[in-house]
Amino acid sequence: MADLGSFLQARALYSEAELLMKRAIALSDRASGDKSKEMGSFLNNFVTLLRETGRRSEAEAIMRRSLEIAELVDRPNISVRLSNLVVLLFEMGRVPEAEPFARRALELAEQQGTNHPDVAIRLHNLARILIARSEMVEAEEMIIRAIRIEKENHGPDDYRLGQRLGLYADLLERENRTEAALAHREEALRIFRKSFPSMHPWLLEAEEELRSTKARIGHAVEQA
């Protein structure tokens, strides 16, 4: 039932997906209790739906409950739940509050190995926070490390590498290193074009970001 809910969510059938997810949560509560691993997983999936439908305050309470369950009975998934809470808090503009959760999520992920794929995700999330706080030196170190991990684990054409390159370009533009940012935007777009259909939102966003960077360079040349 929960899998069907996620299937419907992926197709933006949110009302139907929510009904199924709530039924799965209720059944899990009756069968296994409100603090089982299964319950934590169902709640975590439900948070994704709430985020996508703009109900972030409701999502936060459920995400914290899912994290609490992981702390009690599902310790291998604590890093994932922390990471999801970080993303949610970041989207709500609560950047300072998100940072300690992001650092703990990274620390836990590194226990799987310093080059584990999950480490790249946690580095990316922490770097976003650091950029928002203008802590650029540490942020750049995090992104460069994440890029290296993605290349080692997934190769030069994986969409996850494209995400890391896009974030690096964001940092470089914030520091007026626009020519360097342009190179990373072009590489990210090349990867996304190989990875996604033409109307995929990540691809469209990458195209728009590249146009924006080129326009910024053109404007700088005109002013000079």
HUNOR-V431212 format. One record per pair of residues at least 4 apart in sequence whose C-alpha atoms are under 6 Angstrom apart, sorted by sequence separation. I is the first residue (numbers start at 1). GAP is how many residues later the second one is. If there is no record, write none. Layout:
i;gap
I;GAP
I;GAP
This chain:
i;gap
9;4
14;4
28;4
29;4
51;4
59;4
70;4
71;4
90;4
110;4
123;4
131;4
136;4
150;4
151;4
154;4
173;4
192;4
8;5
9;5
29;5
50;5
51;5
70;5
89;5
90;5
130;5
131;5
151;5
172;5
173;5
9;8
70;8
173;8
8;9
50;9
89;9
110;9
130;9
172;9
109;10
28;11
150;11
192;11
5;12
47;12
86;12
127;12
169;12
67;14
5;15
127;15
169;15
5;16
86;16
106;16
147;17
189;17
2;19
82;19
123;19
165;19
166;19
2;22
44;22
83;22
43;23
82;23
165;23
102;24
185;25
40;26
79;26
120;26
162;26
40;29
79;29
162;29
159;33
35;34
115;34
157;34
37;37
